[in-house]
Amino acid sequence: MKQNVTLYSTMMCPVCSMVRDFLTNMNIEYKEINVDIKPIEMIKLIKNTRKFSVPQTNINGDWVLGFDPVRMLELLNAKEK
């Protein structure tokens, strides 16, 4: 089943790179929104999550803040069941 994964990141964020590498290594397709170059997306993100930090990853409608591979896999596997 196709996953709906969106990563909100910045260019200079080392934790964003960890999330990006994790998703890539797990062969998970994702859309990346760089809030450095799309500041309006950051405003929308803050409105949705009430958090002013990156990375934030939306997986099938649920949010993961920071790098939490266990939670990411839980959400990804929940969609498959």
PDB file with one MODEL, atoms N, CA, C and O in Angstrom:
MODEL        1
ATOM      1  N   MET A   1       0.831  -1.178   0.000  1.00  0.00           N
ATOM      2  CA  MET A   1       0.000   0.000   0.000  1.00  0.00           C
ATOM      3  C   MET A   1       0.880   1.247   0.000  1.00  0.00           C
ATOM      4  O   MET A   1       1.878   1.299   0.720  1.00  0.00           O
ATOM      5  N   LYS A   2       0.527   2.237  -0.789  1.00  0.00           N
ATOM      6  CA  LYS A   2       1.328   3.452  -0.906  1.00  0.00           C
ATOM      7  C   LYS A   2       1.240   4.290   0.362  1.00  0.00           C
ATOM      8  O   LYS A   2       0.159   4.551   0.889  1.00  0.00           O
ATOM      9  N   GLN A   3       2.395   4.696   0.827  1.00  0.00           N
ATOM     10  CA  GLN A   3       2.488   5.539   2.015  1.00  0.00           C
ATOM     11  C   GLN A   3       2.440   7.002   1.590  1.00  0.00           C
ATOM     12  O   GLN A   3       2.870   7.355   0.492  1.00  0.00           O
ATOM     13  N   ASN A   4       1.919   7.839   2.463  1.00  0.00           N
ATOM     14  CA  ASN A   4       1.912   9.276   2.230  1.00  0.00           C
ATOM     15  C   ASN A   4       2.852   9.892   3.256  1.00  0.00           C
ATOM     16  O   ASN A   4       2.476  10.088   4.412  1.00  0.00           O
ATOM     17  N   VAL A   5       4.084  10.199   2.829  1.00  0.00           N
ATOM     18  CA  VAL A   5       5.127  10.682   3.737  1.00  0.00           C
ATOM     19  C   VAL A   5       5.649  12.020   3.237  1.00  0.00           C
ATOM     20  O   VAL A   5       6.057  12.152   2.083  1.00  0.00           O
ATOM     21  N   THR A   6       5.630  13.014   4.126  1.00  0.00           N
ATOM     22  CA  THR A   6       6.167  14.332   3.800  1.00  0.00           C
ATOM     23  C   THR A   6       7.137  14.744   4.892  1.00  0.00           C
ATOM     24  O   THR A   6       6.802  14.727   6.076  1.00  0.00           O
ATOM     25  N   LEU A   7       8.338  15.112   4.484  1.00  0.00           N
ATOM     26  CA  LEU A   7       9.381  15.572   5.395  1.00  0.00           C
ATOM     27  C   LEU A   7       9.536  17.081   5.251  1.00  0.00           C
ATOM     28  O   LEU A   7       9.767  17.588   4.154  1.00  0.00           O
ATOM     29  N   TYR A   8       9.409  17.789   6.359  1.00  0.00           N
ATOM     30  CA  TYR A   8       9.648  19.234   6.407  1.00  0.00           C
ATOM     31  C   TYR A   8      11.040  19.415   6.988  1.00  0.00           C
ATOM     32  O   TYR A   8      11.334  18.927   8.079  1.00  0.00           O
ATOM     33  N   SER A   9      11.899  20.121   6.254  1.00  0.00           N
ATOM     34  CA  SER A   9      13.304  20.199   6.630  1.00  0.00           C
ATOM     35  C   SER A   9      13.896  21.559   6.286  1.00  0.00           C
ATOM     36  O   SER A   9      13.244  22.424   5.702  1.00  0.00           O
ATOM     37  N   THR A  10      15.173  21.711   6.676  1.00  0.00           N
ATOM     38  CA  THR A  10      15.971  22.862   6.244  1.00  0.00           C
ATOM     39  C   THR A  10      17.294  22.329   5.692  1.00  0.00           C
ATOM     40  O   THR A  10      17.622  21.155   5.868  1.00  0.00           O
ATOM     41  N   MET A  11      18.038  23.193   5.031  1.00  0.00           N
ATOM     42  CA  MET A  11      19.284  22.774   4.395  1.00  0.00           C
ATOM     43  C   MET A  11      20.392  22.450   5.398  1.00  0.00           C
ATOM     44  O   MET A  11      21.178  21.529   5.179  1.00  0.00           O
ATOM     45  N   MET A  12      20.455  23.199   6.487  1.00  0.00           N
ATOM     46  CA  MET A  12      21.575  23.072   7.414  1.00  0.00           C
ATOM     47  C   MET A  12      21.264  22.230   8.649  1.00  0.00           C
ATOM     48  O   MET A  12      21.990  22.302   9.640  1.00  0.00           O
ATOM     49  N   CYS A  13      20.224  21.453   8.604  1.00  0.00           N
ATOM     50  CA  CYS A  13      19.759  20.683   9.760  1.00  0.00           C
ATOM     51  C   CYS A  13      20.341  19.268   9.729  1.00  0.00           C
ATOM     52  O   CYS A  13      19.981  18.480   8.854  1.00  0.00           O
ATOM     53  N   PRO A  14      21.240  18.926  10.674  1.00  0.00           N
ATOM     54  CA  PRO A  14      21.819  17.583  10.665  1.00  0.00           C
ATOM     55  C   PRO A  14      20.792  16.489  10.983  1.00  0.00           C
ATOM     56  O   PRO A  14      20.897  15.375  10.469  1.00  0.00           O
ATOM     57  N   VAL A  15      19.822  16.795  11.811  1.00  0.00           N
ATOM     58  CA  VAL A  15      18.801  15.792  12.132  1.00  0.00           C
ATOM     59  C   VAL A  15      17.898  15.558  10.919  1.00  0.00           C
ATOM     60  O   VAL A  15      17.423  14.443  10.702  1.00  0.00           O
ATOM     61  N   CYS A  16      17.665  16.602  10.138  1.00  0.00           N
ATOM     62  CA  CYS A  16      16.901  16.447   8.891  1.00  0.00           C
ATOM     63  C   CYS A  16      17.615  15.467   7.966  1.00  0.00           C
ATOM     64  O   CYS A  16      16.973  14.648   7.308  1.00  0.00           O
ATOM     65  N   SER A  17      18.925  15.550   7.917  1.00  0.00           N
ATOM     66  CA  SER A  17      19.718  14.630   7.095  1.00  0.00           C
ATOM     67  C   SER A  17      19.573  13.194   7.591  1.00  0.00           C
ATOM     68  O   SER A  17      19.540  12.258   6.793  1.00  0.00           O
ATOM     69  N   MET A  18      19.488  13.023   8.906  1.00  0.00           N
ATOM     70  CA  MET A  18      19.308  11.685   9.470  1.00  0.00           C
ATOM     71  C   MET A  18      17.964  11.104   9.043  1.00  0.00           C
ATOM     72  O   MET A  18      17.882   9.932   8.674  1.00  0.00           O
ATOM     73  N   VAL A  19      16.914  11.919   9.091  1.00  0.00           N
ATOM     74  CA  VAL A  19      15.591  11.450   8.673  1.00  0.00           C
ATOM     75  C   VAL A  19      15.598  11.126   7.182  1.00  0.00           C
ATOM     76  O   VAL A  19      15.086  10.090   6.759  1.00  0.00           O
ATOM     77  N   ARG A  20      16.181  12.018   6.397  1.00  0.00           N
ATOM     78  CA  ARG A  20      16.270  11.826   4.944  1.00  0.00           C
ATOM     79  C   ARG A  20      17.003  10.521   4.621  1.00  0.00           C
ATOM     80  O   ARG A  20      16.547   9.734   3.791  1.00  0.00           O
ATOM     81  N   ASP A  21      18.135  10.301   5.281  1.00  0.00           N
ATOM     82  CA  ASP A  21      18.918   9.073   5.054  1.00  0.00           C
ATOM     83  C   ASP A  21      18.130   7.836   5.477  1.00  0.00           C
ATOM     84  O   ASP A  21      18.152   6.819   4.784  1.00  0.00           O
ATOM     85  N   PHE A  22      17.438   7.920   6.603  1.00  0.00           N
ATOM     86  CA  PHE A  22      16.641   6.791   7.074  1.00  0.00           C
ATOM     87  C   PHE A  22      15.560   6.423   6.063  1.00  0.00           C
ATOM     88  O   PHE A  22      15.416   5.255   5.701  1.00  0.00           O
ATOM     89  N   LEU A  23      14.810   7.407   5.614  1.00  0.00           N
ATOM     90  CA  LEU A  23      13.734   7.145   4.655  1.00  0.00           C
ATOM     91  C   LEU A  23      14.290   6.575   3.354  1.00  0.00           C
ATOM     92  O   LEU A  23      13.721   5.645   2.782  1.00  0.00           O
ATOM     93  N   THR A  24      15.396   7.133   2.895  1.00  0.00           N
ATOM     94  CA  THR A  24      16.022   6.655   1.659  1.00  0.00           C
ATOM     95  C   THR A  24      16.528   5.224   1.821  1.00  0.00           C
ATOM     96  O   THR A  24      16.305   4.384   0.949  1.00  0.00           O
ATOM     97  N   ASN A  25      17.206   4.946   2.929  1.00  0.00           N
ATOM     98  CA  ASN A  25      17.753   3.601   3.166  1.00  0.00           C
ATOM     99  C   ASN A  25      16.659   2.556   3.338  1.00  0.00           C
ATOM    100  O   ASN A  25      16.874   1.381   3.040  1.00  0.00           O
ATOM    101  N   MET A  26      15.487   2.971   3.815  1.00  0.00           N
ATOM    102  CA  MET A  26      14.365   2.053   3.993  1.00  0.00           C
ATOM    103  C   MET A  26      13.512   1.952   2.715  1.00  0.00           C
ATOM    104  O   MET A  26      12.483   1.276   2.695  1.00  0.00           O
ATOM    105  N   ASN A  27      13.960   2.637   1.654  1.00  0.00           N
ATOM    106  CA  ASN A  27      13.244   2.651   0.366  1.00  0.00           C
ATOM    107  C   ASN A  27      11.812   3.159   0.505  1.00  0.00           C
ATOM    108  O   ASN A  27      10.885   2.627  -0.106  1.00  0.00           O
ATOM    109  N   ILE A  28      11.652   4.197   1.322  1.00  0.00           N
ATOM    110  CA  ILE A  28      10.344   4.813   1.523  1.00  0.00           C
ATOM    111  C   ILE A  28      10.282   6.079   0.678  1.00  0.00           C
ATOM    112  O   ILE A  28      11.092   6.992   0.839  1.00  0.00           O
ATOM    113  N   GLU A  29       9.312   6.117  -0.220  1.00  0.00           N
ATOM    114  CA  GLU A  29       9.133   7.317  -1.043  1.00  0.00           C
ATOM    115  C   GLU A  29       8.577   8.427  -0.161  1.00  0.00           C
ATOM    116  O   GLU A  29       7.686   8.200   0.657  1.00  0.00           O
ATOM    117  N   TYR A  30       9.115   9.626  -0.339  1.00  0.00           N
ATOM    118  CA  TYR A  30       8.645  10.757   0.453  1.00  0.00           C
ATOM    119  C   TYR A  30       8.772  12.042  -0.343  1.00  0.00           C
ATOM    120  O   TYR A  30       9.560  12.155  -1.282  1.00  0.00           O
ATOM    121  N   LYS A  31       7.965  13.002   0.071  1.00  0.00           N
ATOM    122  CA  LYS A  31       8.043  14.342  -0.491  1.00  0.00           C
ATOM    123  C   LYS A  31       8.775  15.191   0.536  1.00  0.00           C
ATOM    124  O   LYS A  31       8.475  15.125   1.729  1.00  0.00           O
ATOM    125  N   GLU A  32       9.729  15.985   0.080  1.00  0.00           N
ATOM    126  CA  GLU A  32      10.464  16.854   1.004  1.00  0.00           C
ATOM    127  C   GLU A  32      10.102  18.308   0.727  1.00  0.00           C
ATOM    128  O   GLU A  32      10.111  18.765  -0.416  1.00  0.00           O
ATOM    129  N   ILE A  33       9.784  19.016   1.796  1.00  0.00           N
ATOM    130  CA  ILE A  33       9.506  20.449   1.704  1.00  0.00           C
ATOM    131  C   ILE A  33      10.569  21.164   2.507  1.00  0.00           C
ATOM    132  O   ILE A  33      10.648  21.024   3.728  1.00  0.00           O
ATOM    133  N   ASN A  34      11.386  21.933   1.805  1.00  0.00           N
ATOM    134  CA  ASN A  34      12.446  22.697   2.443  1.00  0.00           C
ATOM    135  C   ASN A  34      11.871  24.057   2.859  1.00  0.00           C
ATOM    136  O   ASN A  34      11.582  24.906   2.016  1.00  0.00           O
ATOM    137  N   VAL A  35      11.713  24.243   4.159  1.00  0.00           N
ATOM    138  CA  VAL A  35      11.084  25.476   4.639  1.00  0.00           C
ATOM    139  C   VAL A  35      12.014  26.682   4.569  1.00  0.00           C
ATOM    140  O   VAL A  35      11.570  27.811   4.777  1.00  0.00           O
ATOM    141  N   ASP A  36      13.302  26.462   4.279  1.00  0.00           N
ATOM    142  CA  ASP A  36      14.215  27.582   4.027  1.00  0.00           C
ATOM    143  C   ASP A  36      13.796  28.341   2.767  1.00  0.00           C
ATOM    144  O   ASP A  36      13.829  29.571   2.726  1.00  0.00           O
ATOM    145  N   ILE A  37      13.407  27.591   1.756  1.00  0.00           N
ATOM    146  CA  ILE A  37      13.067  28.222   0.483  1.00  0.00           C
ATOM    147  C   ILE A  37      11.555  28.363   0.286  1.00  0.00           C
ATOM    148  O   ILE A  37      11.104  28.979  -0.679  1.00  0.00           O
ATOM    149  N   LYS A  38      10.773  27.782   1.214  1.00  0.00           N
ATOM    150  CA  LYS A  38       9.314  27.896   1.162  1.00  0.00           C
ATOM    151  C   LYS A  38       8.787  28.325   2.534  1.00  0.00           C
ATOM    152  O   LYS A  38       8.172  27.526   3.240  1.00  0.00           O
ATOM    153  N   PRO A  39       9.029  29.589   2.913  1.00  0.00           N
ATOM    154  CA  PRO A  39       8.651  30.041   4.258  1.00  0.00           C
ATOM    155  C   PRO A  39       7.150  29.963   4.531  1.00  0.00           C
ATOM    156  O   PRO A  39       6.747  29.811   5.684  1.00  0.00           O
ATOM    157  N   ILE A  40       6.329  30.061   3.515  1.00  0.00           N
ATOM    158  CA  ILE A  40       4.882  29.935   3.717  1.00  0.00           C
ATOM    159  C   ILE A  40       4.556  28.539   4.234  1.00  0.00           C
ATOM    160  O   ILE A  40       3.645  28.375   5.046  1.00  0.00           O
ATOM    161  N   GLU A  41       5.294  27.531   3.768  1.00  0.00           N
ATOM    162  CA  GLU A  41       5.087  26.163   4.243  1.00  0.00           C
ATOM    163  C   GLU A  41       5.428  26.036   5.726  1.00  0.00           C
ATOM    164  O   GLU A  41       4.811  25.248   6.443  1.00  0.00           O
ATOM    165  N   MET A  42       6.425  26.822   6.191  1.00  0.00           N
ATOM    166  CA  MET A  42       6.768  26.801   7.617  1.00  0.00           C
ATOM    167  C   MET A  42       5.622  27.372   8.441  1.00  0.00           C
ATOM    168  O   MET A  42       5.317  26.862   9.519  1.00  0.00           O
ATOM    169  N   ILE A  43       4.997  28.412   7.948  1.00  0.00           N
ATOM    170  CA  ILE A  43       3.853  29.000   8.648  1.00  0.00           C
ATOM    171  C   ILE A  43       2.717  27.983   8.739  1.00  0.00           C
ATOM    172  O   ILE A  43       2.088  27.847   9.789  1.00  0.00           O
ATOM    173  N   LYS A  44       2.455  27.276   7.655  1.00  0.00           N
ATOM    174  CA  LYS A  44       1.423  26.234   7.665  1.00  0.00           C
ATOM    175  C   LYS A  44       1.788  25.111   8.631  1.00  0.00           C
ATOM    176  O   LYS A  44       0.932  24.591   9.347  1.00  0.00           O
ATOM    177  N   LEU A  45       3.058  24.747   8.641  1.00  0.00           N
ATOM    178  CA  LEU A  45       3.537  23.692   9.524  1.00  0.00           C
ATOM    179  C   LEU A  45       3.318  24.064  10.990  1.00  0.00           C
ATOM    180  O   LEU A  45       2.820  23.255  11.773  1.00  0.00           O
ATOM    181  N   ILE A  46       3.686  25.270  11.352  1.00  0.00           N
ATOM    182  CA  ILE A  46       3.500  25.736  12.722  1.00  0.00           C
ATOM    183  C   ILE A  46       2.020  25.747  13.087  1.00  0.00           C
ATOM    184  O   ILE A  46       1.652  25.393  14.207  1.00  0.00           O
ATOM    185  N   LYS A  47       1.185  26.146  12.160  1.00  0.00           N
ATOM    186  CA  LYS A  47      -0.255  26.152  12.403  1.00  0.00           C
ATOM    187  C   LYS A  47      -0.769  24.735  12.663  1.00  0.00           C
ATOM    188  O   LYS A  47      -1.614  24.535  13.536  1.00  0.00           O
ATOM    189  N   ASN A  48      -0.271  23.761  11.919  1.00  0.00           N
ATOM    190  CA  ASN A  48      -0.723  22.373  12.061  1.00  0.00           C
ATOM    191  C   ASN A  48      -0.192  21.685  13.302  1.00  0.00           C
ATOM    192  O   ASN A  48      -0.918  20.930  13.950  1.00  0.00           O
ATOM    193  N   THR A  49       1.068  21.933  13.646  1.00  0.00           N
ATOM    194  CA  THR A  49       1.712  21.155  14.714  1.00  0.00           C
ATOM    195  C   THR A  49       1.989  21.959  15.981  1.00  0.00           C
ATOM    196  O   THR A  49       2.259  21.386  17.037  1.00  0.00           O
ATOM    197  N   ARG A  50       1.923  23.269  15.877  1.00  0.00           N
ATOM    198  CA  ARG A  50       2.270  24.146  17.004  1.00  0.00           C
ATOM    199  C   ARG A  50       3.734  24.001  17.427  1.00  0.00           C
ATOM    200  O   ARG A  50       4.091  24.300  18.566  1.00  0.00           O
ATOM    201  N   LYS A  51       4.565  23.547  16.514  1.00  0.00           N
ATOM    202  CA  LYS A  51       5.995  23.367  16.769  1.00  0.00           C
ATOM    203  C   LYS A  51       6.791  24.181  15.762  1.00  0.00           C
ATOM    204  O   LYS A  51       6.454  24.239  14.579  1.00  0.00           O
ATOM    205  N   PHE A  52       7.857  24.811  16.256  1.00  0.00           N
ATOM    206  CA  PHE A  52       8.699  25.659  15.418  1.00  0.00           C
ATOM    207  C   PHE A  52      10.072  25.012  15.239  1.00  0.00           C
ATOM    208  O   PHE A  52      11.106  25.663  15.388  1.00  0.00           O
ATOM    209  N   SER A  53      10.058  23.728  14.918  1.00  0.00           N
ATOM    210  CA  SER A  53      11.329  23.032  14.756  1.00  0.00           C
ATOM    211  C   SER A  53      11.231  22.071  13.578  1.00  0.00           C
ATOM    212  O   SER A  53      10.142  21.691  13.149  1.00  0.00           O
ATOM    213  N   VAL A  54      12.382  21.696  13.077  1.00  0.00           N
ATOM    214  CA  VAL A  54      12.484  20.682  12.039  1.00  0.00           C
ATOM    215  C   VAL A  54      13.524  19.677  12.495  1.00  0.00           C
ATOM    216  O   VAL A  54      14.387  20.018  13.303  1.00  0.00           O
ATOM    217  N   PRO A  55      13.469  18.467  12.009  1.00  0.00           N
ATOM    218  CA  PRO A  55      12.520  17.959  11.034  1.00  0.00           C
ATOM    219  C   PRO A  55      11.174  17.610  11.666  1.00  0.00           C
ATOM    220  O   PRO A  55      11.072  17.278  12.847  1.00  0.00           O
ATOM    221  N   GLN A  56      10.170  17.699  10.836  1.00  0.00           N
ATOM    222  CA  GLN A  56       8.849  17.198  11.168  1.00  0.00           C
ATOM    223  C   GLN A  56       8.414  16.356   9.974  1.00  0.00           C
ATOM    224  O   GLN A  56       8.515  16.777   8.822  1.00  0.00           O
ATOM    225  N   THR A  57       7.933  15.171  10.274  1.00  0.00           N
ATOM    226  CA  THR A  57       7.552  14.238   9.215  1.00  0.00           C
ATOM    227  C   THR A  57       6.101  13.856   9.396  1.00  0.00           C
ATOM    228  O   THR A  57       5.683  13.433  10.473  1.00  0.00           O
ATOM    229  N   ASN A  58       5.339  14.010   8.330  1.00  0.00           N
ATOM    230  CA  ASN A  58       3.943  13.589   8.345  1.00  0.00           C
ATOM    231  C   ASN A  58       3.859  12.242   7.643  1.00  0.00           C
ATOM    232  O   ASN A  58       4.214  12.102   6.473  1.00  0.00           O
ATOM    233  N   ILE A  59       3.376  11.250   8.397  1.00  0.00           N
ATOM    234  CA  ILE A  59       3.233   9.903   7.842  1.00  0.00           C
ATOM    235  C   ILE A  59       1.767   9.520   7.931  1.00  0.00           C
ATOM    236  O   ILE A  59       1.238   9.251   9.010  1.00  0.00           O
ATOM    237  N   ASN A  60       1.129   9.501   6.782  1.00  0.00           N
ATOM    238  CA  ASN A  60      -0.281   9.116   6.694  1.00  0.00           C
ATOM    239  C   ASN A  60      -1.156   9.901   7.672  1.00  0.00           C
ATOM    240  O   ASN A  60      -2.093   9.356   8.255  1.00  0.00           O
ATOM    241  N   GLY A  61      -0.839  11.198   7.846  1.00  0.00           N
ATOM    242  CA  GLY A  61      -1.654  12.060   8.694  1.00  0.00           C
ATOM    243  C   GLY A  61      -1.179  12.204  10.123  1.00  0.00           C
ATOM    244  O   GLY A  61      -1.708  13.036  10.860  1.00  0.00           O
ATOM    245  N   ASP A  62      -0.194  11.416  10.541  1.00  0.00           N
ATOM    246  CA  ASP A  62       0.363  11.513  11.888  1.00  0.00           C
ATOM    247  C   ASP A  62       1.720  12.183  11.833  1.00  0.00           C
ATOM    248  O   ASP A  62       2.468  12.011  10.871  1.00  0.00           O
ATOM    249  N   TRP A  63       2.041  12.958  12.880  1.00  0.00           N
ATOM    250  CA  TRP A  63       3.285  13.719  12.904  1.00  0.00           C
ATOM    251  C   TRP A  63       4.347  13.033  13.751  1.00  0.00           C
ATOM    252  O   TRP A  63       4.065  12.479  14.813  1.00  0.00           O
ATOM    253  N   VAL A  64       5.583  13.087  13.247  1.00  0.00           N
ATOM    254  CA  VAL A  64       6.753  12.638  13.994  1.00  0.00           C
ATOM    255  C   VAL A  64       7.695  13.834  14.068  1.00  0.00           C
ATOM    256  O   VAL A  64       8.086  14.391  13.042  1.00  0.00           O
ATOM    257  N   LEU A  65       8.054  14.219  15.283  1.00  0.00           N
ATOM    258  CA  LEU A  65       8.966  15.343  15.481  1.00  0.00           C
ATOM    259  C   LEU A  65      10.377  14.809  15.693  1.00  0.00           C
ATOM    260  O   LEU A  65      10.583  13.859  16.448  1.00  0.00           O
ATOM    261  N   GLY A  66      11.339  15.423  15.027  1.00  0.00           N
ATOM    262  CA  GLY A  66      12.718  14.989  15.155  1.00  0.00           C
ATOM    263  C   GLY A  66      12.961  13.669  14.448  1.00  0.00           C
ATOM    264  O   GLY A  66      12.257  13.312  13.504  1.00  0.00           O
ATOM    265  N   PHE A  67      13.974  12.949  14.922  1.00  0.00           N
ATOM    266  CA  PHE A  67      14.333  11.655  14.340  1.00  0.00           C
ATOM    267  C   PHE A  67      13.916  10.560  15.302  1.00  0.00           C
ATOM    268  O   PHE A  67      14.553  10.356  16.336  1.00  0.00           O
ATOM    269  N   ASP A  68      12.857   9.862  14.963  1.00  0.00           N
ATOM    270  CA  ASP A  68      12.311   8.784  15.787  1.00  0.00           C
ATOM    271  C   ASP A  68      11.987   7.603  14.871  1.00  0.00           C
ATOM    272  O   ASP A  68      10.834   7.405  14.487  1.00  0.00           O
ATOM    273  N   PRO A  69      13.016   6.817  14.524  1.00  0.00           N
ATOM    274  CA  PRO A  69      12.799   5.743  13.559  1.00  0.00           C
ATOM    275  C   PRO A  69      11.801   4.686  14.036  1.00  0.00           C
ATOM    276  O   PRO A  69      11.093   4.095  13.221  1.00  0.00           O
ATOM    277  N   VAL A  70      11.739   4.445  15.337  1.00  0.00           N
ATOM    278  CA  VAL A  70      10.790   3.458  15.854  1.00  0.00           C
ATOM    279  C   VAL A  70       9.365   3.921  15.589  1.00  0.00           C
ATOM    280  O   VAL A  70       8.537   3.148  15.107  1.00  0.00           O
ATOM    281  N   ARG A  71       9.078   5.181  15.901  1.00  0.00           N
ATOM    282  CA  ARG A  71       7.732   5.720  15.668  1.00  0.00           C
ATOM    283  C   ARG A  71       7.413   5.752  14.172  1.00  0.00           C
ATOM    284  O   ARG A  71       6.292   5.448  13.765  1.00  0.00           O
ATOM    285  N   MET A  72       8.394   6.119  13.366  1.00  0.00           N
ATOM    286  CA  MET A  72       8.174   6.144  11.919  1.00  0.00           C
ATOM    287  C   MET A  72       7.790   4.768  11.398  1.00  0.00           C
ATOM    288  O   MET A  72       6.859   4.637  10.603  1.00  0.00           O
ATOM    289  N   LEU A  73       8.503   3.743  11.845  1.00  0.00           N
ATOM    290  CA  LEU A  73       8.202   2.384  11.391  1.00  0.00           C
ATOM    291  C   LEU A  73       6.841   1.923  11.902  1.00  0.00           C
ATOM    292  O   LEU A  73       6.117   1.224  11.192  1.00  0.00           O
ATOM    293  N   GLU A  74       6.486   2.311  13.131  1.00  0.00           N
ATOM    294  CA  GLU A  74       5.156   1.971  13.653  1.00  0.00           C
ATOM    295  C   GLU A  74       4.069   2.548  12.757  1.00  0.00           C
ATOM    296  O   GLU A  74       3.116   1.854  12.400  1.00  0.00           O
ATOM    297  N   LEU A  75       4.214   3.817  12.398  1.00  0.00           N
ATOM    298  CA  LEU A  75       3.207   4.467  11.557  1.00  0.00           C
ATOM    299  C   LEU A  75       3.178   3.878  10.148  1.00  0.00           C
ATOM    300  O   LEU A  75       2.108   3.703   9.565  1.00  0.00           O
ATOM    301  N   LEU A  76       4.334   3.580   9.615  1.00  0.00           N
ATOM    302  CA  LEU A  76       4.405   2.990   8.277  1.00  0.00           C
ATOM    303  C   LEU A  76       3.805   1.580   8.264  1.00  0.00           C
ATOM    304  O   LEU A  76       3.112   1.207   7.318  1.00  0.00           O
ATOM    305  N   ASN A  77       4.065   0.821   9.286  1.00  0.00           N
ATOM    306  CA  ASN A  77       3.532  -0.535   9.359  1.00  0.00           C
ATOM    307  C   ASN A  77       2.046  -0.554   9.666  1.00  0.00           C
ATOM    308  O   ASN A  77       1.342  -1.472   9.245  1.00  0.00           O
ATOM    309  N   ALA A  78       1.555   0.441  10.391  1.00  0.00           N
ATOM    310  CA  ALA A  78       0.123   0.514  10.708  1.00  0.00           C
ATOM    311  C   ALA A  78      -0.695   0.652   9.428  1.00  0.00           C
ATOM    312  O   ALA A  78      -1.795   0.106   9.343  1.00  0.00           O
ATOM    313  N   LYS A  79      -0.189   1.358   8.453  1.00  0.00           N
ATOM    314  CA  LYS A  79      -0.889   1.563   7.181  1.00  0.00           C
ATOM    315  C   LYS A  79      -1.007   0.251   6.402  1.00  0.00           C
ATOM    316  O   LYS A  79      -1.974   0.047   5.668  1.00  0.00           O
ATOM    317  N   GLU A  80      -0.018  -0.636   6.565  1.00  0.00           N
ATOM    318  CA  GLU A  80      -0.003  -1.882   5.814  1.00  0.00           C
ATOM    319  C   GLU A  80      -1.000  -2.895   6.358  1.00  0.00           C
ATOM    320  O   GLU A  80      -1.400  -3.810   5.638  1.00  0.00           O
ATOM    321  N   LYS A  81      -1.408  -2.750   7.614  1.00  0.00           N
ATOM    322  CA  LYS A  81      -2.322  -3.727   8.238  1.00  0.00           C
ATOM    323  C   LYS A  81      -3.757  -3.470   7.901  1.00  0.00           C
ATOM    324  O   LYS A  81      -4.638  -4.204   8.350  1.00  0.00           O
TER     325      LYS A  81
ENDMDL
END
